[in-house]
Amino acid sequence: IPFSSKNLASISAKNKDPFNLVEMKDNIDSRSIESGSVAITKLIMTLLEYVTIFPVEYQMDQDRILGMMIHLIMAIPRWFHGTTVGDDVVHAYKDIEKNHSKIVGIMDNYFRIAEDTLLVNIPLPERYAFYLYIFREE
């Protein structure tokens, strides 16, 4: 990604620790950081592998793949808290299951791996968000 000096001021002016990582250090040990980072890295790489086996009609460009990877990284903490499901999401998800069974089969395998790895249940709205990247049209 090109970087110009005009962006330097906005970066240096921001908070040096925007997500308060220093405050977290007392609650984390190195073993949990190592195992967590390995698991997340493998989940990201596995998702990339799954994206590459999508049927041709569902192949994604690099921007959508990157968006999906960023979404995964940001979504994992939410998976541990669950979420409520609105009727509109349930209906839209059922439409995807009905009309795109090839992709749903691939992604269900991925979601099962992610759930088994992290010992969570991925809420339906979180699953649905991944499909928004897959089906988004430019």
C-alpha positions in Angstrom: 0.0 0.0 0.0 1.6 3.3 -1.0 2.4 5.6 1.9 3.0 9.3 1.5 4.5 11.7 4.0 1.2 13.6 4.2 -0.2 10.6 6.1 2.6 10.8 8.7 1.0 13.6 10.8 -2.2 11.8 11.2 -0.5 8.6 12.3 1.9 10.2 14.8 -0.9 12.3 16.3 -2.9 9.2 17.2 -2.9 7.5 20.6 0.3 5.4 20.9 -1.8 2.5 22.4 -5.2 2.9 20.8 -6.5 -0.5 22.1 -5.0 -0.3 25.6 -2.8 -3.3 25.1 -0.5 -2.2 28.0 -3.3 -2.6 30.4 -3.9 -6.1 29.3 -0.4 -7.4 29.9 -1.0 -8.2 33.6 -3.9 -10.6 32.7 -2.1 -12.6 30.0 0.7 -15.1 30.2 3.1 -15.9 27.4 1.8 -19.4 26.9 -1.7 -18.2 26.3 -0.5 -15.5 23.9 1.6 -18.0 21.9 -1.2 -20.6 21.7 -3.8 -17.9 20.9 -1.7 -16.3 18.2 -1.0 -19.7 16.6 -4.6 -20.6 16.6 -5.7 -17.3 15.0 -2.9 -17.5 12.4 -4.0 -21.0 11.4 -7.7 -19.9 11.3 -6.7 -17.1 8.9 -4.6 -19.4 6.7 -7.4 -22.0 6.7 -9.9 -19.4 5.6 -7.6 -18.4 2.8 -7.3 -22.1 1.7 -11.1 -22.4 1.8 -11.6 -19.3 -0.3 -9.3 -20.8 -3.0 -11.6 -23.8 -3.4 -14.7 -21.7 -4.1 -16.4 -22.6 -7.4 -15.4 -20.2 -10.2 -18.7 -18.3 -10.1 -17.9 -17.3 -6.4 -14.3 -16.4 -6.7 -13.4 -13.2 -4.9 -11.0 -10.4 -5.8 -8.2 -9.4 -3.4 -10.0 -6.5 -1.8 -12.9 -8.7 -0.8 -10.6 -11.4 0.5 -8.6 -8.8 2.5 -11.9 -7.5 3.9 -12.9 -10.9 4.9 -9.6 -11.6 6.7 -9.8 -8.3 8.6 -13.4 -9.1 9.5 -12.3 -12.5 10.8 -9.7 -10.9 13.0 -12.2 -8.3 14.4 -15.0 -10.9 14.8 -13.2 -13.5 16.9 -13.6 -11.6 20.2 -17.3 -11.1 19.5 -17.8 -14.9 19.0 -17.1 -15.4 22.7 -20.0 -13.1 23.7 -22.8 -14.3 21.4 -25.4 -12.1 19.9 -29.1 -11.9 19.3 -30.5 -12.9 15.9 -33.1 -10.8 14.1 -35.7 -12.3 11.8 -34.2 -10.5 8.8 -30.9 -12.2 9.3 -32.5 -15.6 9.7 -34.5 -15.1 6.5 -31.5 -13.9 4.6 -29.3 -16.8 5.8 -32.0 -19.3 4.8 -32.0 -17.8 1.3 -28.2 -18.2 1.1 -28.5 -21.8 2.2 -31.2 -22.4 -0.4 -29.5 -20.6 -3.3 -25.8 -21.1 -2.7 -25.4 -24.6 -1.2 -21.9 -25.1 -2.6 -20.6 -22.1 -0.7 -22.6 -22.9 2.4 -21.1 -26.4 2.4 -17.5 -25.0 2.2 -18.1 -22.3 4.8 -19.9 -24.6 7.2 -16.8 -26.8 7.2 -14.7 -23.7 8.0 -17.0 -22.5 10.7 -17.0 -26.0 12.3 -13.1 -25.9 12.4 -13.2 -22.4 13.9 -15.7 -23.4 16.5 -13.8 -26.6 17.4 -10.5 -24.7 17.6 -11.8 -21.8 19.8 -14.4 -23.7 21.7 -17.2 -21.3 20.7 -20.4 -21.2 18.8 -20.3 -18.7 16.0 -23.6 -16.8 16.0 -25.7 -16.7 12.9 -25.2 -13.0 12.3 -21.5 -13.5 12.5 -21.7 -16.3 9.9 -23.9 -14.2 7.7 -21.4 -11.4 7.7 -18.9 -13.6 5.9 -21.4 -14.2 3.1 -21.7 -10.5 2.6 -18.1 -10.4 1.5 -18.5 -13.4 -0.8 -21.7 -12.1 -2.5 -20.9 -8.4 -2.6 -20.9 -7.2 -6.1 -18.7 -4.4 -7.4 
